Each structure stands twice: as C-alpha cells, then as structure tokens.
Amino acid sequence: MDNQQAPAPLVLVVEDDDHIAQVLRFMLERQGYRVTHLADGRAASEYIAGAGTVDLPLPDLVLLDVMLPYIDGFELVAQARARAEWAAVPILMLTAKNTERDTVRALDAGANDFVIKPFQPNELLARVRRFLKLGA
C-alpha cells in the first residue's frame, strides 16, 4: 500500500487588493490548501497561457477578482475557457460590483460561481470545498 498523499489542492488567487489577498491566503492555507497569488490581470494572463507545466501547475480552483489592472476578470475567464486544459478548472469570481448584469456576464463568460465582496469567509470556504469535491 502506498502511503504517499496527493498534494493539497492548489488555489490560484488573482486579486489586486493586498489586504483581501492576504485574508484569502490565510483562510485557504489554514484549510490546508496551497495558494498561488497573482496581483494583476497581465500576470494572470501569462499564467493561464503557460499553466500545465512543472513550473506552472494547473490550479485546482481559481478565485478571480473582476476589477484588475491591465486585464479584467471577465477577459481572463474567456482566456482560460479558450484553453482545453482549463475546461475543468472551477473559477469563482469575486467582485464588489453587485449587479445582475455583472453576475450574468461572469457566468456567461464561463465562471462557475460569483461571490460578492465583502464575502463571508465560511460561505466562501464552503463554495471552495464544494468545487474541489466535484473535481475529485
């Protein structure tokens, strides 16, 4: 019998607000997840284009802010969904914009879920757990 455990799920956090990014990292790491943080849309776009290699592993889940410098979250979802290897990666969008239009736009772009800021930590973690169980 093999005693090796699979590595903890990797969550890619794309968030330009340092405080929110630190809170997300703390919450996720406390739950045993690995976290990679990117602070702007350009870095996230480069990650999407190169993910799937040893240096840039494909994440198990993405927490993606909508309003980002350089490239917004809607465009990043479209970029990810245009790549076959990203098809099964759950993407949860985070935004302070609380309009039906934005929610519909995010879901139509390919996001799996949409969470309004300020979010409730336990609710967000429950959504993360749900998507990571679905992928397991």
C-alpha positions in Angstrom: 0.0 0.0 0.0 1.3 3.4 -0.9 1.5 6.0 1.9 2.1 9.0 -0.4 -0.6 11.6 -0.2 -1.7 13.6 -3.2 -0.5 17.2 -2.9 -3.0 19.6 -1.3 -5.3 21.3 -3.9 -3.7 24.4 -5.4 -5.9 27.5 -5.4 -4.9 30.4 -7.7 -5.9 33.7 -6.2 -6.0 36.7 -8.6 -6.6 39.7 -6.5 -5.1 43.2 -6.7 -6.1 44.3 -3.2 -3.2 43.2 -0.9 -5.4 43.1 2.2 -8.0 40.8 0.6 -5.3 38.7 -1.0 -3.7 38.2 2.5 -7.0 37.3 4.0 -7.7 34.8 1.3 -4.3 33.2 1.6 -4.6 32.9 5.4 -8.1 31.4 5.1 -7.2 28.9 2.4 -3.8 27.9 3.9 -5.5 27.3 7.3 -7.8 24.8 5.5 -4.7 23.0 4.1 -4.8 24.4 0.5 -1.7 25.5 -1.4 -2.1 29.1 -2.6 -0.5 31.0 -5.6 -1.3 34.7 -5.6 -1.1 37.0 -8.7 -1.8 40.7 -8.3 -2.9 41.8 -11.8 -4.5 40.7 -15.0 -1.3 40.6 -17.0 0.4 38.1 -14.6 -2.8 36.0 -14.6 -3.0 36.0 -18.4 0.6 34.8 -18.6 -0.1 32.1 -16.0 -3.2 30.9 -18.0 -1.1 30.8 -21.2 1.7 28.8 -19.6 -0.1 26.6 -17.0 0.2 22.9 -17.2 3.9 22.7 -16.9 6.1 21.7 -13.9 6.9 25.3 -13.3 3.3 26.5 -13.6 0.9 23.7 -12.4 -2.7 23.9 -13.4 -4.6 25.1 -10.4 -7.4 23.0 -8.9 -9.5 26.1 -8.5 -9.3 29.9 -9.2 -10.5 32.8 -7.1 -10.6 35.6 -9.6 -11.3 39.3 -8.9 -13.3 41.1 -11.6 -11.7 44.5 -11.5 -8.0 44.1 -12.0 -5.2 46.2 -13.5 -4.4 45.6 -17.2 -6.9 42.8 -18.0 -10.2 42.4 -16.2 -11.6 39.1 -14.7 -14.1 38.7 -17.5 -11.4 38.6 -20.1 -9.3 36.2 -18.0 -12.2 33.8 -17.7 -12.6 33.9 -21.5 -8.9 33.3 -21.9 -9.0 30.3 -19.6 -12.1 28.8 -21.1 -10.5 29.1 -24.6 -7.8 26.6 -23.5 -8.8 22.9 -23.3 -6.7 22.2 -20.3 -8.6 24.8 -18.3 -12.1 23.4 -19.1 -12.5 21.5 -15.8 -10.9 24.1 -13.6 -13.6 25.8 -11.4 -13.4 29.6 -11.5 -15.1 31.6 -8.7 -15.3 35.3 -9.4 -15.0 37.8 -6.6 -16.3 41.3 -7.0 -17.6 44.4 -5.2 -19.9 45.0 -8.2 -23.3 43.7 -7.2 -25.4 43.9 -10.3 -27.4 41.2 -12.0 -25.7 42.3 -15.3 -22.2 41.6 -13.8 -23.3 38.2 -12.4 -24.8 37.2 -15.8 -21.7 38.4 -17.6 -19.4 36.4 -15.3 -21.4 33.2 -15.6 -21.8 33.6 -19.4 -18.0 34.1 -19.7 -17.5 30.7 -18.1 -17.2 31.3 -14.4 -18.6 28.6 -12.2 -19.7 30.9 -9.4 -19.8 34.5 -8.4 -19.2 35.9 -4.9 -19.9 39.4 -3.8 -17.4 41.4 -1.7 -17.3 41.8 1.2 -17.7 38.0 1.4 -18.4 35.8 4.4 -15.3 33.7 5.0 -17.2 30.5 5.9 -19.5 30.8 2.9 -16.6 31.3 0.5 -14.8 28.3 2.0 -17.9 26.2 1.6 -18.1 27.1 -2.0 -14.4 26.3 -2.5 -14.9 22.9 -0.8 -17.9 22.1 -3.0 -16.0 22.8 -6.2 -12.9 20.9 -5.1 -15.0 17.9 -4.1 -16.8 17.9 -7.5 -13.4 17.8 -9.2 -12.1 15.0 -7.1 
